[in-house]
């Protein structure tokens, strides 16, 4: 039986600025295994809503790149496996981000032989002219919806993160975070990464 009705039945409803909104808290650890495939469809729908609200239409010119936060001593020492670490990384690309409408999506990867994950941040910049054309939203799917094994957050991996000062409560939301708009205000300050900020309760 599909899990979609159960997920929606557990949703919280509320109103903000006169508009109805729904909050889903009961999400799986990873959304792209066969067991949780119906949650993946919900994520796809939410992505479509986010892109529409931000005025993204297809076909559209697109530039894409990614940057890794690897589990080396410097990144661990400087707390880069955190929201602040991701914010610091995004700020490095301020000039590039400002040239279009830019979004990020996080991915977790375990490289061969590593007991700690790498955070890969994917950047998507929609621009007026360029070399690559995303003709449909589905062109983004291979770079946004990643395959995670069923026992991705094993007890051993969780313990290794905690032993190295990585807050598991933060890491567990990265596979289920939505694509997130990146913007700077008129003073050049990075605005909140709202698709991550809304999960703050998970790592307090």
Phi, psi and omega in degrees: 000141180296146179271353184301313179302319180297316179299315183289327178294332180270004181289151177257132180253149178198179179233141177218124184054036177080002182249142178284135173226155182236133179247127176256118180254336186269073181253153180287162180299319176225138190266356192245016170277164179303324183296328185247024187297330181289333175290329176301320179296325176295318179298321178297319179294319178296321177299316179301320179295318180297312181297320179295316179297331180271005175079022179274126178237155180241143002290155181210146174286141187218138170242140187223138173207168179219155181224138182257140166255103185269155183278055177266172185302320183294315180292323178291317181296324184264016174056043180277351174271064186200171175300319180297323178295319177293319177300316180298320179294317181298320182299329178303328184260026183306313183297316180293319182298323185287353182274001179191195173265113188248141179230156173234158175215134182264146176224142175254136182225137170254109177287156181305128176084355182268136176268350178242150183278161169258136172267119176256121179259118178266130178253136177231114180247116177270126186228168183285324179219146180184189182269327185256132179247124171269104187284332180220157178302327182297342176297337181278339191306316181298339183257003184233321182254104190260153180273121175243139178291161186300318182258045184301314178265073178286164179300323180295318180291321178297315180297319180298320178296312182296323179294337181254017174077017177264125182284111182297327179303327176283315185296326185290343179272344185299318179294338183253004178290145177283164170302138191234127177291139177246124181219154174243145181279183184296341178264006178084012180269141179293127176287161179304140174276084195297332180286345172259322183302327185290349178261013185306327180301337183288336183235021175285000000 
